[in-house]
Amino acid sequence: MANTSSAKKAVRKMARKTVINKSRRSLVRSKLRSVEDAIASGDKEAAQTALKQAEPAMMRAVSNGVFHLNTGARKISRLNKRVKAIDA
């Protein structure tokens, strides 16, 4: 348990940020899952539409510090590659 007043405040701040980051992470995962589902169904139009919604959500999470920049870029790149490969 925190002993100093500054440590207690830090614990309170972390608790608030944890809730916010959890909701942001959940939103991004939902968007990525919709892209995965569209890819699995083989529907290129739906996959492209879902990817256009997932990419800004992922990059917003990156800018908010929920994900690392390289993680976001890697995930979007791999999904984009898989969406392009649907017709091939």
The first five atom37 places (N, CA, C, CB, O) and aatype in JSON, in Angstrom:
{
  "aatype": [12, 0, 2, 16, 15, 15, 0, 11, 11, 0, 19, 1, 11, 12, 0, 1, 11, 16, 19, 9, 2, 11, 15, 1, 1, 15, 10, 19, 1, 15, 11, 10, 1, 15, 19, 6, 3, 0, 9, 0, 15, 7, 3, 11, 6, 0, 0, 5, 16, 0, 10, 11, 5, 0, 6, 14, 0, 12, 12, 1, 0, 19, 15, 2, 7, 19, 13, 8, 10, 2, 16, 7, 0, 1, 11, 9, 15, 1, 10, 2, 11, 1, 19, 11, 0, 9, 3, 0],
  "atom_mask": [
    [1, 1, 1, 1, 1],
    [1, 1, 1, 1, 1],
    [1, 1, 1, 1, 1],
    [1, 1, 1, 1, 1],
    [1, 1, 1, 1, 1],
    [1, 1, 1, 1, 1],
    [1, 1, 1, 1, 1],
    [1, 1, 1, 1, 1],
    [1, 1, 1, 1, 1],
    [1, 1, 1, 1, 1],
    [1, 1, 1, 1, 1],
    [1, 1, 1, 1, 1],
    [1, 1, 1, 1, 1],
    [1, 1, 1, 1, 1],
    [1, 1, 1, 1, 1],
    [1, 1, 1, 1, 1],
    [1, 1, 1, 1, 1],
    [1, 1, 1, 1, 1],
    [1, 1, 1, 1, 1],
    [1, 1, 1, 1, 1],
    [1, 1, 1, 1, 1],
    [1, 1, 1, 1, 1],
    [1, 1, 1, 1, 1],
    [1, 1, 1, 1, 1],
    [1, 1, 1, 1, 1],
    [1, 1, 1, 1, 1],
    [1, 1, 1, 1, 1],
    [1, 1, 1, 1, 1],
    [1, 1, 1, 1, 1],
    [1, 1, 1, 1, 1],
    [1, 1, 1, 1, 1],
    [1, 1, 1, 1, 1],
    [1, 1, 1, 1, 1],
    [1, 1, 1, 1, 1],
    [1, 1, 1, 1, 1],
    [1, 1, 1, 1, 1],
    [1, 1, 1, 1, 1],
    [1, 1, 1, 1, 1],
    [1, 1, 1, 1, 1],
    [1, 1, 1, 1, 1],
    [1, 1, 1, 1, 1],
    [1, 1, 1, 0, 1],
    [1, 1, 1, 1, 1],
    [1, 1, 1, 1, 1],
    [1, 1, 1, 1, 1],
    [1, 1, 1, 1, 1],
    [1, 1, 1, 1, 1],
    [1, 1, 1, 1, 1],
    [1, 1, 1, 1, 1],
    [1, 1, 1, 1, 1],
    [1, 1, 1, 1, 1],
    [1, 1, 1, 1, 1],
    [1, 1, 1, 1, 1],
    [1, 1, 1, 1, 1],
    [1, 1, 1, 1, 1],
    [1, 1, 1, 1, 1],
    [1, 1, 1, 1, 1],
    [1, 1, 1, 1, 1],
    [1, 1, 1, 1, 1],
    [1, 1, 1, 1, 1],
    [1, 1, 1, 1, 1],
    [1, 1, 1, 1, 1],
    [1, 1, 1, 1, 1],
    [1, 1, 1, 1, 1],
    [1, 1, 1, 0, 1],
    [1, 1, 1, 1, 1],
    [1, 1, 1, 1, 1],
    [1, 1, 1, 1, 1],
    [1, 1, 1, 1, 1],
    [1, 1, 1, 1, 1],
    [1, 1, 1, 1, 1],
    [1, 1, 1, 0, 1],
    [1, 1, 1, 1, 1],
    [1, 1, 1, 1, 1],
    [1, 1, 1, 1, 1],
    [1, 1, 1, 1, 1],
    [1, 1, 1, 1, 1],
    [1, 1, 1, 1, 1],
    [1, 1, 1, 1, 1],
    [1, 1, 1, 1, 1],
    [1, 1, 1, 1, 1],
    [1, 1, 1, 1, 1],
    [1, 1, 1, 1, 1],
    [1, 1, 1, 1, 1],
    [1, 1, 1, 1, 1],
    [1, 1, 1, 1, 1],
    [1, 1, 1, 1, 1],
    [1, 1, 1, 1, 1]
  ],
  "atom_positions": [
    [[0.84, -1.18, 0.0], [0.0, 0.0, 0.0], [0.89, 1.24, 0.0], [-0.96, 0.0, 1.22], [1.97, 1.25, 0.59]],
    [[0.41, 2.27, -0.66], [1.17, 3.52, -0.76], [1.23, 4.21, 0.6], [0.55, 4.46, -1.81], [0.25, 4.23, 1.34]],
    [[2.38, 4.77, 0.92], [2.58, 5.43, 2.21], [2.5, 6.95, 2.13], [3.9, 5.03, 2.79], [1.9, 7.58, 3.0]],
    [[3.08, 7.53, 1.11], [3.1, 8.99, 1.01], [1.88, 9.49, 0.26], [4.38, 9.46, 0.31], [1.21, 8.74, -0.46]],
    [[1.59, 10.76, 0.46], [0.41, 11.33, -0.21], [0.6, 11.35, -1.72], [0.14, 12.76, 0.3], [-0.37, 11.16, -2.46]],
    [[1.82, 11.57, -2.19], [2.05, 11.57, -3.64], [1.89, 10.17, -4.22], [3.45, 12.12, -3.95], [1.41, 10.01, -5.34]],
    [[2.29, 9.16, -3.47], [2.13, 7.78, -3.93], [0.65, 7.4, -3.96], [2.92, 6.81, -3.03], [0.21, 6.68, -4.86]],
    [[-0.11, 7.88, -2.97], [-1.55, 7.62, -2.95], [-2.24, 8.27, -4.14], [-2.18, 8.12, -1.63], [-3.13, 7.69, -4.76]],
    [[-1.81, 9.49, -4.47], [-2.37, 10.18, -5.62], [-2.02, 9.44, -6.91], [-1.87, 11.64, -5.69], [-2.85, 9.32, -7.8]],
    [[-0.8, 8.94, -7.0], [-0.37, 8.19, -8.18], [-1.22, 6.94, -8.36], [1.11, 7.82, -8.09], [-1.56, 6.58, -9.49]],
    [[-1.56, 6.28, -7.26], [-2.41, 5.08, -7.32], [-3.79, 5.45, -7.84], [-2.51, 4.41, -5.92], [-4.36, 4.73, -8.66]],
    [[-4.33, 6.58, -7.36], [-5.65, 7.02, -7.84], [-5.61, 7.34, -9.33], [-6.13, 8.25, -7.05], [-6.53, 6.98, -10.07]],
    [[-4.55, 8.02, -9.78], [-4.42, 8.36, -11.2], [-4.31, 7.1, -12.06], [-3.19, 9.26, -11.42], [-4.93, 7.01, -13.11]],
    [[-3.52, 6.13, -11.59], [-3.37, 4.88, -12.35], [-4.7, 4.15, -12.47], [-2.33, 3.98, -11.69], [-5.0, 3.57, -13.51]],
    [[-5.49, 4.17, -11.4], [-6.78, 3.5, -11.44], [-7.7, 4.13, -12.48], [-7.44, 3.54, -10.05], [-8.41, 3.43, -13.21]],
    [[-7.69, 5.48, -12.55], [-8.52, 6.16, -13.56], [-8.05, 5.85, -14.96], [-8.51, 7.68, -13.33], [-8.86, 5.55, -15.84]],
    [[-6.73, 5.9, -15.19], [-6.19, 5.66, -16.52], [-6.39, 4.21, -16.95], [-4.7, 6.0, -16.56], [-6.57, 3.93, -18.13]],
    [[-6.37, 3.29, -15.99], [-6.58, 1.88, -16.3], [-7.95, 1.66, -16.9], [-6.4, 1.02, -15.05], [-8.11, 0.92, -17.88]],
    [[-8.95, 2.3, -16.32], [-10.33, 2.17, -16.83], [-10.42, 2.74, -18.24], [-11.33, 2.89, -15.9], [-11.03, 2.13, -19.12]],
    [[-9.82, 3.9, -18.45], [-9.87, 4.55, -19.76], [-9.15, 3.7, -20.8], [-9.26, 5.96, -19.7], [-9.67, 3.47, -21.89]],
    [[-7.95, 3.24, -20.46], [-7.16, 2.45, -21.4], [-7.83, 1.12, -21.71], [-5.77, 2.21, -20.86], [-7.74, 0.63, -22.84]],
    [[-8.5, 0.54, -20.73], [-9.2, -0.72, -20.95], [-10.32, -0.55, -21.97], [-9.76, -1.27, -19.63], [-10.51, -1.4, -22.84]],
    [[-11.06, 0.56, -21.87], [-12.14, 0.79, -22.82], [-11.6, 1.08, -24.22], [-13.02, 1.96, -22.35], [-12.17, 0.63, -25.21]],
    [[-10.49, 1.84, -24.29], [-9.89, 2.12, -25.61], [-9.36, 0.84, -26.25], [-8.75, 3.14, -25.47], [-9.54, 0.63, -27.45]],
    [[-8.72, -0.01, -25.45], [-8.18, -1.28, -25.96], [-9.31, -2.18, -26.44], [-7.35, -2.0, -24.87], [-9.19, -2.85, -27.47]],
    [[-10.41, -2.2, -25.7], [-11.56, -3.0, -26.06], [-12.17, -2.53, -27.38], [-12.62, -2.95, -24.96], [-12.53, -3.35, -28.23]],
    [[-12.27, -1.22, -27.57], [-12.81, -0.67, -28.81], [-11.95, -1.08, -30.0], [-12.89, 0.86, -28.72], [-12.47, -1.49, -31.04]],
    [[-10.64, -0.96, -29.85], [-9.73, -1.31, -30.95], [-9.82, -2.8, -31.26], [-8.27, -0.94, -30.6], [-9.86, -3.19, -32.43]],
    [[-9.87, -3.62, -30.24], [-9.95, -5.06, -30.46], [-11.25, -5.43, -31.17], [-9.86, -5.81, -29.14], [-11.25, -6.33, -32.01]],
    [[-12.34, -4.75, -30.85], [-13.61, -5.0, -31.53], [-13.51, -4.64, -33.02], [-14.74, -4.2, -30.87], [-13.99, -5.38, -33.87]],
    [[-12.88, -3.51, -33.31], [-12.72, -3.09, -34.71], [-11.84, -4.09, -35.46], [-12.1, -1.67, -34.78], [-12.15, -4.46, -36.6]],
    [[-10.74, -4.53, -34.83], [-9.86, -5.49, -35.48], [-10.57, -6.83, -35.69], [-8.59, -5.7, -34.65], [-10.37, -7.49, -36.71]],
    [[-11.4, -7.22, -34.74], [-12.15, -8.47, -34.87], [-13.12, -8.4, -36.03], [-12.89, -8.78, -33.56], [-13.33, -9.4, -36.72]],
    [[-13.73, -7.23, -36.26], [-14.66, -7.11, -37.39], [-13.92, -7.27, -38.71], [-15.39, -5.74, -37.34], [-14.47, -7.83, -39.66]],
    [[-12.68, -6.79, -38.79], [-11.87, -6.98, -40.0], [-11.56, -8.46, -40.16], [-10.56, -6.15, -39.94], [-11.67, -9.01, -41.25]],
    [[-11.16, -9.11, -39.07], [-10.84, -10.55, -39.1], [-12.05, -11.36, -39.57], [-10.39, -11.04, -37.71], [-11.9, -12.28, -40.38]],
    [[-13.23, -11.03, -39.07], [-14.44, -11.75, -39.46], [-14.74, -11.57, -40.95], [-15.63, -11.28, -38.63], [-15.12, -12.52, -41.63]],
    [[-14.57, -10.35, -41.44], [-14.81, -10.08, -42.86], [-13.81, -10.83, -43.73], [-14.74, -8.57, -43.14], [-14.17, -11.33, -44.8]],
    [[-12.56, -10.9, -43.29], [-11.54, -11.65, -44.04], [-11.89, -13.13, -44.05], [-10.14, -11.43, -43.41], [-11.78, -13.79, -45.08]],
    [[-12.32, -13.64, -42.9], [-12.66, -15.07, -42.8], [-13.86, -15.42, -43.69], [-12.97, -15.44, -41.35], [-13.92, -16.52, -44.25]],
    [[-14.79, -14.49, -43.83], [-15.95, -14.75, -44.67], [-15.63, -14.59, -46.16], [-17.09, -13.82, -44.29], [-16.39, -15.05, -47.01]],
    [[-14.51, -13.96, -46.47], [-14.1, -13.78, -47.86], [-14.74, -12.59, -48.55], [0.0, 0.0, 0.0], [-14.65, -12.47, -49.77]],
    [[-15.38, -11.73, -47.8], [-16.05, -10.55, -48.35], [-15.07, -9.38, -48.38], [-17.33, -10.19, -47.53], [-14.8, -8.76, -47.36]],
    [[-14.54, -9.1, -49.58], [-13.51, -8.06, -49.69], [-14.05, -6.67, -49.4], [-12.89, -8.09, -51.07], [-13.38, -5.87, -48.76]],
    [[-15.27, -6.37, -49.87], [-15.86, -5.05, -49.63], [-16.03, -4.79, -48.13], [-17.21, -4.93, -50.35], [-15.68, -3.72, -47.63]],
    [[-16.58, -5.77, -47.43], [-16.79, -5.62, -45.99], [-15.45, -5.51, -45.26], [-17.6, -6.82, -45.44], [-15.32, -4.75, -44.3]],
    [[-14.46, -6.26, -45.72], [-13.14, -6.23, -45.1], [-12.5, -4.85, -45.28], [-12.23, -7.33, -45.69], [-11.9, -4.31, -44.35]],
    [[-12.63, -4.28, -46.48], [-12.05, -2.96, -46.72], [-12.76, -1.89, -45.89], [-12.13, -2.61, -48.22], [-12.12, -0.99, -45.35]],
    [[-14.07, -1.99, -45.8], [-14.83, -1.03, -44.99], [-14.44, -1.13, -43.52], [-16.34, -1.27, -45.16], [-14.24, -0.12, -42.85]],
    [[-14.34, -2.36, -43.03], [-13.96, -2.56, -41.62], [-12.54, -2.09, -41.37], [-14.09, -4.05, -41.23], [-12.25, -1.53, -40.32]],
    [[-11.65, -2.3, -42.34], [-10.26, -1.85, -42.19], [-10.18, -0.33, -42.15], [-9.39, -2.4, -43.33], [-9.38, 0.23, -41.4]],
    [[-11.02, 0.35, -42.96], [-11.03, 1.81, -42.96], [-11.5, 2.37, -41.61], [-11.92, 2.34, -44.08], [-11.15, 3.49, -41.25]],
    [[-12.3, 1.6, -40.88], [-12.73, 2.02, -39.55], [-11.72, 1.62, -38.48], [-14.1, 1.43, -39.22], [-11.55, 2.33, -37.49]],
    [[-11.05, 0.49, -38.69], [-10.12, -0.02, -37.68], [-8.82, 0.77, -37.65], [-9.81, -1.49, -37.94], [-8.24, 0.98, -36.59]],
    [[-8.35, 1.2, -38.82], [-7.06, 1.89, -38.88], [-7.02, 3.18, -38.05], [-6.71, 2.2, -40.32], [-6.11, 3.34, -37.25]],
    [[-7.99, 4.1, -38.22], [-7.93, 5.3, -37.39], [-8.12, 5.01, -35.9], [-8.99, 6.28, -37.84], [-7.54, 5.69, -35.05]],
    [[-8.93, 4.0, -35.58], [-9.13, 3.64, -34.17], [-7.81, 3.16, -33.57], [-10.22, 2.56, -34.03], [-7.47, 3.52, -32.44]],
    [[-7.09, 2.34, -34.32], [-5.8, 1.83, -33.83], [-4.8, 2.96, -33.68], [-5.25, 0.75, -34.8], [-4.08, 3.02, -32.68]],
    [[-4.74, 3.86, -34.65], [-3.77, 4.96, -34.58], [-4.12, 5.96, -33.47], [-3.7, 5.68, -35.92], [-3.23, 6.57, -32.88]],
    [[-5.42, 6.13, -33.18], [-5.81, 6.97, -32.04], [-5.34, 6.33, -30.73], [-7.35, 7.18, -32.01], [-4.87, 7.03, -29.83]],
    [[-5.48, 5.01, -30.64], [-5.01, 4.31, -29.44], [-3.5, 4.42, -29.31], [-5.44, 2.82, -29.48], [-2.98, 4.54, -28.21]],
    [[-2.79, 4.38, -30.45], [-1.34, 4.55, -30.42], [-0.98, 5.95, -29.92], [-0.73, 4.31, -31.83], [-0.09, 6.1, -29.09]],
    [[-1.67, 6.96, -30.42], [-1.36, 8.33, -30.01], [-1.71, 8.57, -28.54], [-2.1, 9.34, -30.89], [-1.12, 9.44, -27.9]],
    [[-2.67, 7.81, -28.01], [-3.02, 7.93, -26.6], [-2.14, 7.07, -25.7], [-4.47, 7.56, -26.4], [-2.28, 7.11, -24.48]],
    [[-1.24, 6.3, -26.29], [-0.32, 5.5, -25.5], [-0.84, 4.15, -25.08], [0.0, 0.0, 0.0], [-0.24, 3.51, -24.22]],
    [[-1.94, 3.7, -25.67], [-2.48, 2.39, -25.31], [-1.65, 1.29, -25.96], [-3.96, 2.28, -25.75], [-1.39, 0.26, -25.34]],
    [[-1.23, 1.51, -27.2], [-0.38, 0.57, -27.93], [0.89, 1.3, -28.37], [-1.13, -0.03, -29.17], [0.89, 2.52, -28.51]],
    [[1.94, 0.54, -28.58], [3.18, 1.1, -29.11], [2.98, 1.4, -30.59], [4.38, 0.13, -28.9], [2.18, 0.74, -31.26]],
    [[3.7, 2.38, -31.11], [3.58, 2.79, -32.51], [3.85, 1.63, -33.45], [4.55, 3.94, -32.81], [3.09, 1.41, -34.4]],
    [[4.91, 0.88, -33.2], [5.24, -0.23, -34.09], [4.19, -1.34, -34.04], [6.6, -0.8, -33.72], [3.94, -1.99, -35.05]],
    [[3.58, -1.54, -32.9], [2.52, -2.55, -32.77], [1.33, -2.17, -33.64], [2.08, -2.71, -31.3], [0.79, -3.0, -34.36]],
    [[0.93, -0.91, -33.57], [-0.19, -0.45, -34.38], [0.11, -0.54, -35.86], [0.0, 0.0, 0.0], [-0.73, -1.0, -36.64]],
    [[1.31, -0.12, -36.26], [1.68, -0.16, -37.67], [1.74, -1.6, -38.16], [3.03, 0.54, -37.89], [1.31, -1.9, -39.27]],
    [[2.29, -2.5, -37.34], [2.41, -3.9, -37.72], [1.04, -4.55, -37.92], [3.2, -4.67, -36.67], [0.82, -5.25, -38.9]],
    [[0.13, -4.31, -36.98], [-1.2, -4.91, -37.07], [-1.97, -4.4, -38.3], [-2.0, -4.61, -35.79], [-2.59, -5.19, -39.01]],
    [[-1.92, -3.1, -38.54], [-2.62, -2.53, -39.69], [-1.99, -3.03, -40.99], [-2.58, -0.98, -39.63], [-2.71, -3.36, -41.94]],
    [[-0.68, -3.1, -41.04], [0.01, -3.57, -42.23], [-0.37, -5.02, -42.55], [1.52, -3.45, -42.05], [-0.66, -5.35, -43.7]],
    [[-0.37, -5.86, -41.54], [-0.7, -7.28, -41.76], [-2.15, -7.47, -42.17], [-0.41, -8.08, -40.51], [-2.45, -8.31, -43.02]],
    [[-3.06, -6.68, -41.56], [-4.46, -6.78, -41.96], [-4.65, -6.3, -43.4], [-5.35, -5.97, -41.0], [-5.4, -6.9, -44.17]],
    [[-3.98, -5.2, -43.75], [-4.08, -4.67, -45.1], [-3.61, -5.7, -46.12], [-3.27, -3.37, -45.22], [-4.22, -5.87, -47.17]],
    [[-2.52, -6.36, -45.8], [-1.97, -7.38, -46.67], [-2.95, -8.54, -46.86], [-0.63, -7.9, -46.11], [-3.11, -9.08, -47.95]],
    [[-3.61, -8.93, -45.76], [-4.57, -10.03, -45.84], [-5.84, -9.64, -46.6], [-4.94, -10.5, -44.44], [-6.43, -10.47, -47.29]],
    [[-6.25, -8.37, -46.47], [-7.44, -7.91, -47.2], [-7.14, -7.9, -48.7], [-7.86, -6.49, -46.72], [-7.98, -8.31, -49.5]],
    [[-5.94, -7.44, -49.08], [-5.57, -7.42, -50.5], [-5.48, -8.82, -51.08], [-4.25, -6.69, -50.7], [-5.68, -9.01, -52.28]],
    [[-5.17, -9.81, -50.25], [-4.97, -11.18, -50.74], [-6.28, -11.95, -50.86], [-4.02, -11.92, -49.82], [-6.26, -13.12, -51.24]],
    [[-7.43, -11.34, -50.54], [-8.7, -12.07, -50.58], [-9.01, -12.54, -51.99], [-9.83, -11.19, -50.06], [-9.38, -13.7, -52.17]],
    [[-8.88, -11.68, -52.99], [-9.2, -12.06, -54.36], [-8.18, -13.01, -54.97], [-9.31, -10.84, -55.22], [-8.53, -13.86, -55.8]],
    [[-6.93, -12.88, -54.57], [-5.86, -13.65, -55.19], [-5.93, -15.13, -54.9], [-4.55, -13.14, -54.75], [-5.09, -15.89, -55.36]]
  ]
}
